[in-house]
Each structure stands twice: as C-alpha cells, then as structure tokens.
Amino acid sequence: MPVVDDKVVLRHLVSMEYLSEEEVVGLISRGISLKNGRASQSLDKQTFIANLFFENSTRTHKSFEVAEKKLGLDVIDFHVETSSVNKGETLYDTVLTLDALGVEICVIRHSEVDYYKQLIESSTISASIVNGGDGSGQHPSQSLLDLMTIYEEFGRFEGVKVCIAGDLTHSRVAKSNMQILKRLGAQLYFSGPEQWYSKEFDSYGQHVAIDDVIEELDVLMLLRVQHERHDGNGTFSKETYYRQFGLTKERYECLKSSAIIMHPAPVNRDVEIADSLVEADKSRIVKQMTNGVFVRMAILEAIIAGRQER
C-alpha cells in the first residue's frame, strides 16, 4: 500500500471505526512528511484549543500540547482539579461552556466509554472533539502513531504479523489497533492471560501462547497491565506475569532480527518487558513517543481543515 501525502479533512476524531482506510493512510503520510521537515499548514485565523484530561496522562497530553504549539494554536489551560467539575459540572456542560467562550477544538480523555457521542451529536456544541482515550474504549491518536511506526519500519501493513499481548480486555489501544490493522491486511495474534481475553477479539485474530508465535512475528505490541481498571480478581504477581506472559531476555532473543517491539507506555518494567529491553535495538517504544507529536499535528491539521470547509 503506497503512502502519499494526501490532505485529510475531519470534523472530529473519536474512533478508528469512523475513519476510512484512505483517511488513515493520509494521516500517516502527513505525519511522516511533518517528521521529515515538511512545513505545517499556516493558520489563517486565531484558533483556540483546550486539552481536557480527566484521567492521568503524560505522553498523550504533552504530545498533543507540543503538537498544538508547533502548529501555532492558542492552548487554553484546563485543570480538572480547579475547574467547576468539582462543583458537579458535567462533561457536556464543561464543553458547552468552552465552546461558548470560543474554543474550537477540545482534546478529551475521560473514563466513560463513548463519552464523545453526546458531544458530537449535540446541535448546540460546534467545537470539534478529539478523543484522547475513552475508558477501555478507543484511543485513535495512539493507534495512528502505532501505524506510522509500523509503516516506517516495513513500508506496508499487508501480511505483517502482529501480536498484541497483555491486558487485552481493558486496553483501548488493543481495540483501536485490532480494528484498523485487520482492515489494512495485517495478520493478528493475541496473547496474554485467558481471563483478560474476550470473544470480541475472535473476529480479528486468534489467541495464542506467546512462545508459540514469537519466532515468526514482525511486531510484538505489548500492553500495560492496567492495575487501576482491575477489581482485584484474576490478577497476577509481577513476577508471575513477567515469567508467563512478559518479554523476557530469552523471548527477546527468539524474535527475528527484523522484528520490532512496541508499547504504548507507561511501561511496567520487569512486568510486561524486562527493564533492560525498553531501549533495546529492536524496541521502538521511544520512537512511538516521537511519532506521536507528528501524527497528532496531522490530526489537528485535518480538524482545522474540516472546520474551514464548514
């Protein structure tokens, strides 16, 4: 699949399910172009944007902020702990208020799955919504930076063997990536504890033991164990999880020389992956973070273009 630097026009970015393959390829292409030094689109008017993060975040939050400043957007401070959320204000009313004040784009992370539906279906709110993660639902910008990283490495998606391994049920990264990678022609495997796997994954790939496929993989996509989303049942000690499901040094040596390791981070070192492997030769974890800035610039450009065409 050739990637060309096509202009993408979006009203919102909330789920990979809503993007066409052409839009996905266009956003990846634009991210690569920006990373390679292509100038960003110039703004023809002042544009206000707010980042509303109701869950903790370093990479996604600050990556969006860097992308916004590189594009010359006016970033409005928003801190949950000092906002009217503490007085009982709903997410809808928070966005309604910011929209009324002239904020045109809201990047939102929230614990409620599909929180964005009420916002994008509103006849009153005109602000564009960019989903920075909704509970265990979707994480489209992370998915796009992952795709960009894979494409830079292999130049294609068709036939690339990808194993998504770890805390599958709770992972919005797994859900976003399995949907689009399947559509793009990748061969998918899932690995990890049986109790963290559900039948919804059966339509996209097969559940396997990591040791059964590790020698043939092109991409090993590790997932963080999301302790905050577990109720205490069916959890593992760090040592047990690492030994049974994690990327040990022994498993690392079984990977092909051309294979790459990915992880959305933050990494639980010596749980999902050996501490010494986070920056190993086959690891692309740091590269993913770098790519996040450029693909998020591409996303915001597409949103701005969509607003200009209204």
N, C-alpha and C positions, 0 to 999 in steps of 0.2 A: 504493500500500500504506500504510494508516494505521498509524502507530506509537502504541501505547498502552503505558502504564507497567504491564505485567504482571509478576507475580512469577515469576522463573525459579528452578528448583531443579536443581542439578547435583551429581553425585558427584565428577567430575573435569572438567577442561577440557584436552584434549590435542590435538584436531584439529577443524577446521571440518567435516570429514566426519561427525563424530559428533553435530553439532548440527542440530536441525530448524530450518526457516525461522521457526517461532514462537518458538523459543528465541533465535535470532539477533535477531529484532525486539524481543523482550522485553529483552535485554541492552542493545541500542542505546537503547531507550526509557528504561531505568533510568539509563543513563549520562547522557543528556540531562537527565533530571529532577534528578540529583545536581548536574550542572553549573549548572542553573538555581536551585539553592538548596534543593532538597528534602532533608530531613534523612535521614541514613543510618540504617539499622536498628540499634537498640540491642542490644548483646550481653547475653545472659542468664548468661554464664559466661566465665571467662578462656579465651582461645583463643591458642595458640602457633602461630607460623608461621615457616618458615625459607626463605630465598632461597639456592638453590644454583646459582651461576653458574660453570660450568666453561669458559665462553668469555667474552671481554671484552664488556662492555655498559655503556653509560651510561643511555640512555633507558629501556629495558625494566626494568633492575634498579632504578634510582632511582624510576621511575614506580610500580612495584609497592610499593616501600618507602614512598613518600608515601601511596599508596592505603591501605596497611596501617595506617599511623599515623593517618590520617584516620578509619578505622573503629574505632580503639581496640584493634587486635590487638597482642599481645606478640610483637615481632620478635626472633628468636634469631639472634645473629651466627653467620655461617658463612663462613670464608675458606678457599678451596681450598688456598692455599699453606701454611697452618698446620694443616691437617686431616690425618687418617690416610690420605687419598688418596695422600699422598707416601710412605706405607709400603706401598702396594699395595692399599689398601681399594677394593673395587668400589663402583660407584654403588648397586647393590642393597643392599650392606651398610651404606653410609652412611645411606640412607633407612630401612633396618631399624632402625638404631641410634637415629636421631632419632624414629622412630615409638615405639620402646620408651621413650624419655625423655618422651613426651607431646606431641611436636609433631604437630599435627593436619593442617596443610597445608604442602606443600612446593612452592615455585615453582622450577622447574628449567630451566636452559639447558645443553644438552650437545651435543657434536659428533656423537654417534651418532644416526643417523636411527631413529626409532621406539623410542628408549630406554625410553619410558614403558610399552610393552606389558608387559614383565616386571613392572613395579611395580604396574600396575593389575590385573593378572591374579593377583597373589600372594594366597594365602589367609592369609598372616601379616601383611602390611602393611595397616594400616587407614587410614593417612594419605591425604588427598586430594592428587592430583597436578595441578598447573597447569603446562602446558608453556610455558616462556618462549622456546622455539625449539629444534628438534632438527635439527642439521646443516643439510642442504639440504631438510629435510622440511616441517615445518609451523610456523607462527607465529600461533596463533589469536588471541591478545590484540592483536597488531598489526593483524590483519585486521579485528577488531571496531572498533578505533579508526578505521581507514580507512573502514569502512562508516558509522560515526557521522558522520565528517567529510563524506562524500558526501551522507548523508541531510539533514544540517543545511543543506547548500547547495541541494539540488534537491527535497527532500521526497519522493523516490521513487527506485527503482532501475530499474524497468521502462523499457526504451528508452534509458537513459543510455548514451552512447557512451564507453567507457573504453579507453584504450590503455596497456598495461603494457609499459614499454620498458626494455631494458637486459640485464643479466646474468641471463637467464631461468632457465637450467638450474640455476644454483647458488642460486636465490632461494627461500627458504621463504615469503617474502611473496607472491611471484607465485603459488605453488602454492595457498596458502590463499585468496587473493583470487579467483583464476580460478574455483575450485570454487564458492564461495558467490555470487559476482556472477552467474555463469551461472544458478544456481538461482533467483536473485532477479529475473532477466529483463533484466539489462544486456546491451548489445551489446559484445563484446570484440574487441580487436585486440592483436596482439603485435608488437613492433618491437625491432630490435637485430641484432647480428651473427648470421648464419646458423649459425655453429658453436656459438652459445650458445642455440640453439633445438632442441627435440626434438619428436618426433611426439606425445608425450603432451599437448601443448598443442592439437593439431588438433581435439580434441573440444570445446574451449571457445571457440575463435575462430580468426582467420586471421592469418598472419604477413604484415606489410606494411612497406613503407618509410615511415618517419615522415613524410616530406614528402608522401606520398600521402593521408594522412588528417588531418593536423594541423589543417586548417581546419574540419573537421566535429566535432572531439572536444569532449566535455563535460569529461572528466577525462583528464589526462596523468599517469600514475603512473610516475615514474622509479624505477629500481632502482640501488642502489650496485654498482659494479664490485667484486666480491669477490676482490681480489688474493690473499687468503690461501687461497682454495679452488682456485686455478688452479695447474697444474703447469708453467706457462711456455710451453705450446704454444698457439698461436692467440690470443695476447694482442696488444693494440694499444698504441701510444704514447698518452699522454694527449691530445696534440694531434690525432692521427688519430681517436681515438674521439669526441672532442668535435665535430670537424668533421663526421663521418659520421653519428653517432647521438645526440649530445647536444642539450640545449635551448640553442641559441644565441639571441642577441638577435633575430636575423632570424626564427627559428622562433617565438619568443615573440610577435612582432607578428602572426604568422599565426593565432594562437589566437583563438577567438571572445571577445568581451568578457565573456561569462558563463562561460567555461571556467576550470577550476582546475588547478593544478599540485600534485602530491603527491610525497612521497619519504619512505621510512621512516627515513632518516638512519642513521648519519652520512653527510653529503654529501661526495663528492669534488668540490670546487669547480673549475669550469672543466674538468670531465671529463663528468659527467652533466648538469650545468647550469652556466650562466655564474654566476660569483661574484655579480654584481650582481642576479641574479634570485631568489636564495634567499629574500629577503624582499620580492619584488615584489608588486604589487597582486593578481595572480592566484595567487600562491603561498599554499598552506595548510600549508606544512611546519611552521611554529611552532604553528599551531592543532592539527595532528595530535598534537604532543607534549602540549599541554594536554589534549586529549580523552583521551589515554592514561591519565591519572590517573583520570578519572571512569568510563571503561569498565572499568578494572581494579577499581575499587571495586565496580561492578556484578557483575563476575565473582566476586569474593570473597564478596559478599553471597549470591550464588546457591550457592556452595560451602558456606558456613556453613549456609544453609537446608537444603541437602541432607543435611548431617551431622546436623542437628537432627531430621530426619524419619526417620532410620535406626532 
